[in-house]
Amino acid sequence: MAHETQMGQGPTVSSQTKGKTERGVTHARKAAENLRSAAAATADEYRGRAEGVLDDALHRVRSFQDDSKQYVRDNPTKAVCTALAVGFVLGLIFRR
């Protein structure tokens, strides 16, 4: 049977058990901190990759926009006819 305190409050916890518990808690806290650090490093890595992809996409969009403007300036009649044709086709599609 387990050791009982003098006042009948239940079993006592030995100092060895307390030490093991404290070591377990310390180990769990260190493991949680390591996990937190690893997650932060991974998040920073993915954030950097995402920023690079976003910068590349913005550069491509701006380049496409500039090329489109230049094409319209060079070929205004073609641009207007193309816009009318696209508008007509979209009108037919959305009417249904």
N, C-alpha and C positions, 0 to 999 in steps of 0.2 A: 504494500500500500504506500501511497505517496506521503511525503513529510507534511505534517499539518502544523499551522501556526498555533501559538498558545491561545488565541482568541477564537479558534475554530472557524477561521475565514477560508479555509480550503488549503490546497497544497501550496507549498512555497516553491519558488523558482531558484534553482541553484545558480551560483555565480558563473559556473561554466556555461549553463544554458543562456544566461544573460549575455555573456561574451559572444557566444555563437550567434545569437540574435542580432547583436549590435554589428558584428562583422557582416552578417547577411544583409542588414539594412545598408551598411556602408557600400558593400559590393553592388547592391541594387541601384544605389544612387550614382555610383561611378558608371555602371552600365547605362543608366538612363542619360547621363551627361555625354557619354561616348556616342550614344545613339542620336542625341540632339545635335551634337557636333557634326556627325556624319550626314544627317539630314540637311543641316544648314549648308554644308559643303556641296552636297548634291543639288540643292535648290539654287545655290549661286552658280553652279556649272550650267544648269539648264536655263537660268535667267540670262546668262551670257550668250548661250546658243540662240535663245529666242530673240534677244536684241540684235544679234547678227543677221538672223533670218528676216526680221522686221526691216532692218536697214537695207538689206538687199532687195526686199519686195518694194519698199518705197522708192528706191533708186530705179527699179524696173518700171514702176508705174509712172514716175516722172519722165523717164526716157520715152515711154510709149506715148505719153501725153504730148511731149514736145514734138515727137515724130508725126503724130496725128495733126497737130496744128500746122506743121510745115507742109504736110501733104495737102491739107485743105487750102492753104495759101497758094500752093503750086497748081492745084487742080480744083478750082472752085465748082465748076460745072459737074464734074464727076462726083464730088462730095455731096452736092445738093441732090443729084439724081439717086445716089446711093442711099442717102438719108430718107428720101421719099419712098424708095422701094422697101427699105427696112420698116419704115412706119406703116406702109400698106400691108406688108406681110404680118406684122405684129397686130395690126387692127383686125385682120382676118382671123388670126389665132385667138385673140381675146374676145371676139364677138361671139364665139361659139360657147 
